[in-house]
Amino acid sequence: MSADRPRISTEWALAGQPAVVLENRALRAVVLPRLGGKIISLVDKHADLELLWRNPRVPVREVPTGAVFDDAFLGGWDELFPNDEPETLGGEPMPDHGELWTQPWSVTTGSTGPAAAPTEVWVELTVQPPVSATLVTKRLTLGAGPDLVVEHRLGNASTRPLPFLWKSHVAVALRPESRIVMAADRVRLDGFGHPRGRPDDPLLTWPHLVADGVQHDLRRPPDTSRGGVSEFLLAETMHAGRCGVVHPDEGSGLGLEWDLADLPSCWSFASYGGGWRGLDVLVLEPCTGYPLSVSEGVAAGTHRVLGPHEVRSWQLRAVVGTGIEPATEP
């Protein structure tokens, strides 16, 4: 098979976990179906660079329902639904960071075009989580280019409405010259963490944070000579559904693109100089709303409700390589 054509394999495993590998000339993605359908690896093959981050202190292993997310945070690309912080939704207590990330997902694979020369390959993962009466499907499609399309479908099988949030939780490896790019207008600095500055008004105009007379550029890594920094930001208004990270020193990057009508917010968490648990990581989080509390957001009109028997679907496009910055910054 030509190296230009996409290909898919289910013959691999990582630390004993079955893996699905999608690959073409530009990128390689590795999915672990039994670990929440997580994308554990996304490699820019031209730059020979792993773009996702993996926690060096957490082994690759299955995690029980109800586990504390931060303590089991392996890294990679997860989906979080129907909540972030633990809370009761639809009359049921929901586990930390939702139901999906701890569950094994069923798998189907396939291709489009002639078997010997496919134009696209795909893997579809499906799960019925243990608490909410929902059916969740994720489909990853890879063609010949440097982009991976991730389609989501969420259905409520219940006669009861379910308040919810959905967000992709993409942990990205950081480097000294890395730069965050986001099509945000107004972002809120959350109280969690130890940011480079703590202004009186937490509502900021992206990408600037002004505190104690100093203007900081949130796109760039802070000075950590006096200690680590950790910052949690939630975009309240955006002019496009785009975010990403650029690694100029490596000639690479990762961009995420989506329809703003589907995911009107984007959260981000960054830990520099070991600011959070001694780790250095950026998490990009396109989301259906804000704040952390779904109940508070529903009351304010900034989070959504999945109606009885309602089905919603949307997609994200992940692009690897150069050219990320012009597509993600105004």
C-alpha positions as CSV (number, residue, x, y, z in Angstrom):
1,M,0.0,0.0,0.0
2,S,1.3,3.5,-0.9
3,A,2.5,5.6,2.1
4,D,0.3,8.4,0.7
5,R,-2.8,6.4,1.5
6,P,-4.4,6.2,4.9
7,R,-4.4,2.9,6.8
8,I,-5.8,1.5,9.9
9,S,-4.7,-1.4,12.2
10,T,-6.2,-3.2,15.2
11,E,-3.2,-5.5,15.6
12,W,-1.3,-3.4,18.2
13,A,-1.4,-3.0,22.0
14,L,0.1,-0.5,24.4
15,A,0.9,-1.7,27.9
16,G,-1.4,-4.6,27.4
17,Q,-4.3,-2.4,26.2
18,P,-5.7,-3.1,22.7
19,A,-5.0,-0.2,20.4
20,V,-6.3,1.1,17.1
21,V,-3.8,2.9,14.9
22,L,-4.8,5.3,12.1
23,E,-1.9,6.6,10.0
24,N,-1.0,8.3,6.7
25,R,2.1,10.2,5.5
26,A,1.4,13.2,7.7
27,L,0.2,11.9,11.0
28,R,-0.3,8.8,13.3
29,A,-3.1,8.6,15.9
30,V,-3.3,5.8,18.5
31,V,-6.7,5.1,20.2
32,L,-7.2,3.0,23.4
33,P,-10.9,1.8,23.3
34,R,-10.9,0.3,26.8
35,L,-9.5,3.5,28.4
36,G,-12.4,5.8,27.6
37,G,-11.8,5.7,23.9
38,K,-8.8,7.9,24.6
39,I,-6.5,9.1,21.8
40,I,-3.2,8.4,23.6
41,S,-0.9,9.6,20.8
42,L,-1.0,12.0,17.9
43,V,2.3,12.3,16.0
44,D,3.3,14.9,13.4
45,K,5.3,12.5,11.2
46,H,7.0,15.3,9.2
47,A,8.4,16.9,12.4
48,D,8.8,13.5,14.1
49,L,7.0,15.1,17.1
50,E,4.5,13.7,19.6
51,L,1.9,16.4,20.1
52,L,-0.1,14.9,23.0
53,W,1.1,14.8,26.6
54,R,1.3,11.8,28.8
55,N,1.7,11.9,32.6
56,P,5.1,10.3,33.4
57,R,3.8,9.3,36.8
58,V,0.5,7.5,35.9
59,P,0.7,4.1,34.2
60,V,-1.4,3.1,31.2
61,R,-4.2,1.1,32.9
62,E,-8.0,0.8,33.2
63,V,-9.6,3.1,35.8
64,P,-12.8,2.3,37.8
65,T,-16.0,4.3,37.5
66,G,-15.9,7.0,40.2
67,A,-12.2,7.5,40.2
68,V,-10.8,11.0,41.0
69,F,-9.8,12.4,37.6
70,D,-6.7,14.4,38.6
71,D,-5.2,11.4,40.5
72,A,-5.7,9.1,37.4
73,F,-4.9,11.8,34.8
74,L,-2.9,9.8,32.2
75,G,-3.0,12.5,29.5
76,G,-3.9,12.2,25.9
77,W,-7.3,13.2,24.4
78,D,-10.4,12.4,26.4
79,E,-14.1,13.4,26.2
80,L,-15.9,14.7,29.3
81,F,-19.7,14.3,29.7
82,P,-22.1,15.3,31.3
83,N,-20.1,17.2,33.9
84,D,-16.7,18.4,35.1
85,E,-16.8,18.7,38.8
86,P,-19.0,16.1,40.6
87,E,-22.6,17.2,40.9
88,T,-26.1,15.9,40.6
89,L,-27.7,16.2,37.2
90,G,-31.1,14.8,36.1
91,G,-31.6,13.5,39.6
92,E,-28.4,11.4,39.6
93,P,-25.0,12.1,41.2
94,M,-22.4,12.2,38.5
95,P,-18.7,11.0,39.0
96,D,-15.8,13.4,38.8
97,H,-15.2,14.6,35.3
98,G,-18.2,12.6,34.0
99,E,-18.9,9.1,32.9
100,L,-17.0,8.6,29.7
101,W,-13.3,8.6,30.5
102,T,-13.4,5.5,32.7
103,Q,-15.5,3.3,30.4
104,P,-14.5,0.7,27.8
105,W,-15.9,1.6,24.4
106,S,-16.9,-0.9,21.7
107,V,-15.1,-0.6,18.3
108,T,-15.9,-0.9,14.6
109,T,-13.4,0.0,11.9
110,G,-13.7,0.4,8.2
111,S,-12.6,2.3,5.1
112,T,-13.9,4.2,2.1
113,G,-12.9,3.3,-1.4
114,P,-11.2,0.2,-2.8
115,A,-9.9,-2.2,-0.2
116,A,-6.4,-2.0,-1.7
117,A,-6.4,1.7,-2.0
118,P,-8.7,3.4,0.5
119,T,-9.3,7.1,0.3
120,E,-10.3,7.3,4.0
121,V,-10.1,5.0,7.0
122,W,-12.3,5.3,10.2
123,V,-12.8,3.9,13.6
124,E,-16.2,4.2,15.4
125,L,-16.4,3.9,19.2
126,T,-19.6,3.6,21.1
127,V,-20.5,3.5,24.8
128,Q,-23.6,3.4,27.0
129,P,-22.3,5.1,30.2
130,P,-23.4,3.6,33.6
131,V,-25.3,6.5,35.1
132,S,-27.1,8.6,32.4
133,A,-29.4,6.8,30.0
134,T,-27.4,8.0,27.0
135,L,-25.7,6.5,24.0
136,V,-22.5,8.2,22.9
137,T,-20.7,7.6,19.6
138,K,-17.3,8.9,18.5
139,R,-16.0,8.4,14.9
140,L,-12.4,9.3,13.8
141,T,-11.8,9.6,10.1
142,L,-8.4,10.0,8.4
143,G,-7.9,10.7,4.8
144,A,-4.6,11.5,3.0
145,G,-4.0,14.9,4.6
146,P,-2.7,16.3,7.9
147,D,-6.1,16.4,9.6
148,L,-8.1,14.0,11.7
149,V,-11.9,14.5,11.8
150,V,-13.6,13.5,15.1
151,E,-17.4,13.3,14.9
152,H,-19.5,13.0,18.1
153,R,-23.1,11.8,18.5
154,L,-25.0,12.1,21.8
155,G,-28.4,10.6,22.4
156,N,-30.7,10.7,25.4
157,A,-32.7,7.4,25.7
158,S,-34.5,8.7,28.7
159,T,-37.9,10.4,29.2
160,R,-36.1,12.9,31.5
161,P,-34.1,16.0,30.4
162,L,-30.4,15.9,31.2
163,P,-28.5,19.1,31.9
164,F,-25.0,18.6,30.6
165,L,-21.7,19.9,29.3
166,W,-19.5,18.2,26.8
167,K,-15.9,19.0,26.2
168,S,-12.9,17.5,24.4
169,H,-10.0,17.4,26.9
170,V,-6.8,17.5,24.8
171,A,-3.6,17.4,26.8
172,V,-0.7,18.9,24.8
173,A,3.0,18.6,25.4
174,L,4.6,22.0,26.1
175,R,8.0,23.3,25.0
176,P,9.9,26.5,26.0
177,E,8.9,28.3,22.8
178,S,5.3,27.0,22.7
179,R,2.6,29.5,22.0
180,I,-1.1,29.1,22.7
181,V,-3.5,30.4,20.0
182,M,-7.2,30.8,20.6
183,A,-10.0,32.7,18.8
184,A,-11.3,34.1,22.0
185,D,-12.6,37.5,22.9
186,R,-13.4,37.5,26.6
187,V,-12.0,34.8,29.0
188,R,-12.6,34.3,32.7
189,L,-9.6,33.5,35.0
190,D,-10.9,30.7,37.4
191,G,-9.9,30.8,41.0
192,F,-8.2,27.4,40.7
193,G,-4.4,27.4,40.5
194,H,-1.6,29.9,40.9
195,P,-1.6,32.2,37.8
196,R,1.1,34.6,36.8
197,G,-1.1,37.4,38.2
198,R,-4.4,37.7,39.9
199,P,-6.4,40.8,38.7
200,D,-9.3,42.3,40.7
201,D,-11.6,41.6,37.7
202,P,-11.3,37.9,36.6
203,L,-12.9,38.7,33.2
204,L,-10.1,39.3,30.8
205,T,-9.7,40.5,27.2
206,W,-7.8,37.7,25.4
207,P,-4.8,37.4,25.4
208,H,-3.9,39.9,28.1
209,L,-3.9,39.7,31.8
210,V,-3.1,42.9,33.8
211,A,-2.2,42.6,37.4
212,D,-0.2,44.9,39.7
213,G,0.5,47.2,36.9
214,V,2.1,44.5,34.7
215,Q,0.5,43.3,31.4
216,H,1.1,39.6,30.7
217,D,0.6,37.8,27.4
218,L,-1.3,34.6,28.1
219,R,-0.3,33.1,24.7
220,R,3.3,32.8,25.9
221,P,4.9,30.8,28.7
222,P,5.4,32.9,31.9
223,D,8.6,33.5,33.9
224,T,8.8,30.6,36.4
225,S,12.1,31.5,37.9
226,R,10.3,32.4,41.2
227,G,8.0,29.4,41.1
228,G,5.6,27.4,39.0
229,V,2.5,28.8,37.4
230,S,-0.9,27.2,36.8
231,E,-3.8,28.9,35.0
232,F,-7.3,27.9,34.3
233,L,-9.2,30.0,31.7
234,L,-12.8,29.7,30.4
235,A,-13.7,31.6,27.2
236,E,-17.1,33.3,27.6
237,T,-17.1,34.8,24.1
238,M,-15.3,33.6,20.9
239,H,-15.3,34.9,17.3
240,A,-14.5,31.5,15.9
241,G,-14.4,27.8,17.0
242,R,-10.6,27.5,16.9
243,C,-7.7,26.9,19.4
244,G,-4.3,25.4,19.2
245,V,-0.7,25.4,20.2
246,V,2.3,26.2,18.0
247,H,5.9,24.9,18.5
248,P,8.1,27.2,16.5
249,D,11.3,25.6,17.6
250,E,10.0,22.2,16.2
251,G,8.2,23.5,13.1
252,S,5.0,21.9,14.2
253,G,1.7,22.5,16.0
254,L,-1.8,21.2,16.7
255,G,-4.9,23.1,15.8
256,L,-8.5,22.3,16.7
257,E,-11.4,23.6,14.7
258,W,-15.2,23.3,15.2
259,D,-18.5,25.1,14.6
260,L,-19.0,27.7,17.3
261,A,-22.7,27.0,17.3
262,D,-22.0,23.5,18.6
263,L,-19.2,24.4,21.1
264,P,-19.4,28.1,21.9
265,S,-16.7,28.0,24.6
266,C,-13.2,26.8,25.1
267,W,-11.5,26.1,28.4
268,S,-7.8,25.8,28.8
269,F,-5.6,24.7,31.7
270,A,-1.8,25.3,31.7
271,S,0.9,24.3,34.1
272,Y,4.3,25.8,33.7
273,G,7.5,25.1,35.6
274,G,5.7,22.4,37.6
275,G,3.0,24.7,38.8
276,W,0.5,21.9,39.2
277,R,1.7,18.7,40.8
278,G,5.2,19.3,39.4
279,L,4.0,18.8,35.8
280,D,4.2,20.9,32.6
281,V,1.2,20.5,30.4
282,L,-1.4,22.4,28.4
283,V,-5.0,21.1,28.1
284,L,-7.2,22.5,25.3
285,E,-10.9,22.1,26.0
286,P,-13.5,23.0,23.4
287,C,-16.8,23.0,25.4
288,T,-20.5,23.4,25.1
289,G,-20.6,26.1,27.8
290,Y,-19.4,27.5,31.1
291,P,-18.8,27.6,34.1
292,L,-17.6,24.4,35.8
293,S,-21.0,23.8,37.4
294,V,-23.5,22.6,34.9
295,S,-26.4,23.5,37.2
296,E,-25.2,27.1,37.6
297,G,-24.7,27.3,33.8
298,V,-28.1,26.0,33.0
299,A,-29.7,28.6,35.4
300,A,-27.6,31.3,33.7
301,G,-28.3,30.1,30.2
302,T,-24.7,29.2,29.5
303,H,-25.0,25.4,29.7
304,R,-27.4,23.1,27.8
305,V,-30.0,20.5,28.4
306,L,-30.4,17.3,26.4
307,G,-34.1,16.8,26.0
308,P,-35.9,13.4,26.3
309,H,-35.0,11.2,23.3
310,E,-33.0,14.2,21.8
311,V,-29.9,13.5,19.7
312,R,-27.1,16.0,19.0
313,S,-24.1,15.6,16.8
314,W,-21.1,17.8,15.9
315,Q,-17.4,17.4,14.9
316,L,-14.0,18.7,15.5
317,R,-11.1,18.8,13.1
318,A,-7.5,18.3,14.4
319,V,-4.8,19.6,12.2
320,V,-1.1,18.9,12.7
321,G,2.0,20.6,11.4
322,T,2.8,24.1,10.3
323,G,0.3,26.8,9.4
324,I,-1.6,26.5,12.6
325,E,-1.2,30.0,13.8
326,P,-2.8,31.9,10.9
327,A,-5.9,29.6,11.2
328,T,-6.3,30.1,14.9
329,E,-5.5,33.8,15.6
330,P,-7.5,36.8,14.4
